[in-house]
Amino acid sequence: MKTNKIFISAFAISLAFASFTSCSSDGGSSLPPIGGYNNAGEVGKSDLVAYWPLNGNGKESISNTSPSNTVGASYADAVKGSGLVLTDGYLAFPEITALSSSMASMSISLWAKISNNGGAGADGHPTMLFSLTRPNEWAGNFNLMSETGWRSVASDTLVMKGLSVIKNGDGSANFQDIINSANPSADDILAGHVAAACKNGGQWAHYVITWDSTTALFKLYANGQKISNPVWESRNGGTALPLNFFTPAKPVIGTFQTVVDGTPDSWQRPMNGSIDEIRVWKKALSAADVNSLYELESQGR
């Protein structure tokens, strides 16, 4: 009888411990907040307009919208649960109401694992990660991509890029972009340029772009830290410049609208790599919130 009591007590303790660790790993209240947030879903919650968890399917979770066209897509373990693996592939979506009209400011965040494909003799080309498209055009209204064709396959240095195309009052297109400066010259550095090599080639990393309409500041982040060259961040002389979409604006994950339409130039290709946890906000996230989001998602919260 004494032995049975000891066994029952040990079983109860182990059950309690399992319950505690289960709650902790789920990002519950037992874990301390980061930046005032318990989980990634709380960051900018009131301004979040789209979210793709990519946990085994391509459905956008807020609108419950599935892709209208799926090419070369599979799912495997990723940053949080499973993520999207693209092999010469992409996901294209119909219009989503929350994304189909202009937002003055915007942010996009996602995790990606991509590699360079350029260099001498290589068939280098850029990699489009997420695009809110323009009709019949390769560059969407708001885009997060990488210039993977600029460096050799062996290089771990990535040139990340945010690209916005703003519709002017006369219907013309106003292109604005932001990148990290991997190798500024000595003269560039004296002029205020800041180097950011972004050595994330071939590994999972968190990327964010933000556009602030009130100041016309365009910023780029990797793994919670700003990597955009500050000399290039300010646009329109620092005065307000709200985004204005060409419509219809449709989300595409992993390629250019021209690829989806069947009218690409040779350098416009479907993606090879992996993506996870795509979020879109109708605001410019602060640097603190970007870092909190990275830390929370890194912990699976």
N, C-alpha and C positions, 0 to 999 in steps of 0.2 A: 504493500500500500504506500509506503514512504516513497518508493521508487516511482510509482505512478504519479504522486503529487509533484515530484521534481520534474517529471516529463511534461506534465500539464503546464506547470509554471514556465518552463523553458519555451514551450510552444506558444503560450500567450505573449511572452516577451518578443519572440521572433515575429509574431503576427503584428504586434504593435509597431515594431521597427519597420516592417515592410510597408505598413500603412503610411508611416511618416515619410519614408523615402519616396513612396509613390507620389505623395502630395508635393514634396519638394521638387522632384524632377519635372512636374507639370507646370512649374512656374507659379505656384499658388502663393497664398499670403505668408507661408512660412519662410519665403525668401525675401531678403531686404529689397526695397525698391531701388531702382536705378534712375536717377534724374527725376524722381517723384513718380515713376511708372512701375507697375508690377509686371506688365507684359507689353510686347510690341504693339498689340492692338490698341493700347491706350495713347500711343504717341500721335498727336494731331487727330484724334478720333473724330471730332466734329467736322473736320475738313477732309476726311478720307473719302474719296469718290470711287475708288476701284481697288480690288485686292485679289490677286491670284496666288493662293497657297501652293498650287501645283502638287498636291498630294495625291498622285495617282491619276489625275485627269486635268484638263485644261480649263475648267470652268471658272469664270469670274464670280467670286462668291457673293458680292453685295447685290448684283443684279441677277444672279443665277444664270448667266449667259455662257453657253458652250461655244467652242470655236465652230465656224462655218466651213473651215478648210484646215485639215491637219495633214502635214507631210513630214515623214522621217522622225516621228516623235515616239519616245518611250519614257519610262519613269524608273528611277533608281534612288537609293538612299542619298540624301543631300543634307543641307544645313539644318532644316527642320522637317523631320519626316522624310518623305520622298520629294524629288524634284524632277524637272523636265530635262531630258537628254535629247538633243537634236543632232541628227546625222543627216547633213544636207537637208535640214528640215526647218519647219516653222509652224506656228499656229496663227491663223487669221480669223478675225471676229467680225460679226455684223456691228452696226452702230449700237453703242450702249448709251442710254439716255444721259447719264451723268457725265459722259465724256464727249458728247456730240455737239455741245455748244461751248463757246469760248470761256476760259477761265483766265482772269487777269494775271494771276500768279499761279505757279505750278511747282510741284516736286515729284520726282520719280525715284524710288529706291528699289534695288534688287540685288540678289546674290548671283554671281556668274563665275564660271570656270572656263576660261578661254585661253587660246595660245596664239602667238604670232604665226603668220604664214608667208611672210615676205622674204627679202634677201636676194642675193644674186642668183639668177636662174630660176627663182621660185615664182609661182603664179599667185603673187600676193594680192589680197583684197581685204576691204574692211569687213567688220562684223557688226551688224545691226542687232542690238539686244532687244530694244523696245521702241516702237514707233506709233505715234498717234497720227495716222496718215493724212496726206492730201490726195485728192483724186488725180490719178494718172501721173504722179510725180514720185521720184525716188526718195526725196526728203520730206518727212512728215511735218506736221505742225509743231511737234515736240518730240525729241528723239534722244535716246541714250545709246551710244555705240562705242566702238573701239577701232582705231586705225591700225588693225592687225597686219595690214600689208606693208607698213612702213619699216618693219624690223624683221630680222632673220628668224627662222623657226627656232633656233637655239636661244634666242634672247628672252629673258624673263621680264624685261622692261616693257610695260604696256603704255600706249598712248590712248587714254580714255577721252571721250568727247561728248559734250552736250551740244545739241543743235536745235535751235528754234527757228521757225519760219513764220513771220508775223504778216498778216494781211494788211496792207496799207489801205488808206481811204480810197485810192484810185484802183484798187484791185491788184496792184503789183505786190511782189514778195520781198520782204525785208529779212535777210538771213543774218542770224547771230549765232556764234558758236563759242565754246570754251573748252580748253584742253589743259592737261598738265604739261609742263615744260621739262622734259627729261634731261636735256643737255644745254642749258643756257650758256652763252659765251661769257667771258669775263666782262665784256662791255655791257651785255644784257644785265648781268648781276649788279653792276654799278648803277644801271638805270632802274633798279628795283625789281627785276625779275627774280623769281624764286624757283629753284629746282625741286622737282618731285618725280623721282624715277618710276614709282608705282611698279615695284618688282613683284607682280602677282601673276605672271604668266604661268598657265598650267595648274593653278590652284584656286580654290574658292576664295572669293573676296567680295566685300560689300561695297556697292557703288550707289551714289546719290547725286542727282543734279537738282538745283533749285533756281527758279527765276522769280525775282521780286519785282513786281510791277511798279512799286512806288519809287524805287531807286534805280531801276534798270540794272540790277546786279545779277550776274549769271555766275553760279558757283558749282564746283565739282568736288566730290568727296570720295575717299576710298578708306574702308575699314575705320570709319568714324572720324577721320582727319581730313581737313581741306587740302586738296592737292592742286587745285586750279591756280594758275599763275595770276597773282593779284593785279599785274599790269593790264591783263586782258579782261578782268571781271566787270568793270564799269562800262556801260554802254549808254548811248544817247546823251552823252555829256552829264550823266548822273541824274537826269530828270526822268520823270515817270514815263514808262513805256509798257502799257499792258499788252499781254498776248491777245491775238485776234485770229481765230481759226478760219482756214479754208474748209469748207464742208462738202460732202460728208467726211467726218473724221472717224476713222475706224482703228481699233487697236490691232497691232500685229506684233507677235513675239518671234524674234529670230530672223527677220529678213526685211526687205524693202517692199513697198507697195507695188513697184514695178515687177518684182518677182511673182507676187501673187497674181497680178494682171496678165503675166506672160509676156511682158514687154521690157525685160531688163537689158541694160548695157552689160558688157562682159564682166565688169568688176562688181556687179550687184549679184550677190549669191545668197543662197540659204545658209543657215548657221551650222557650224560644227562646234559643239560645246554643251554646257549645262547651265540652267537657270533655275532659280528658286525664289520664292517670296517676293513677288512684284507688288508694289503699292504705289498708288497715285493720289496726290493731294491737290486741292485747289488753293494752296498757300505755299509760300516759301518756308520750309522748315528752318529753324534756327540751328546754328552749329551745335548747340548743346543737345537739341533733340535728335539730330543726326547721330551724334555719338551715343546717346542713350539707346536709340534704335539698334545700332550696331551691337552694343554690349548685350542687350536683351536677346536679340536673335542669335547671337553667338552662344548664348546659354540655353537656347531652345525655348525661350519664353515668349 
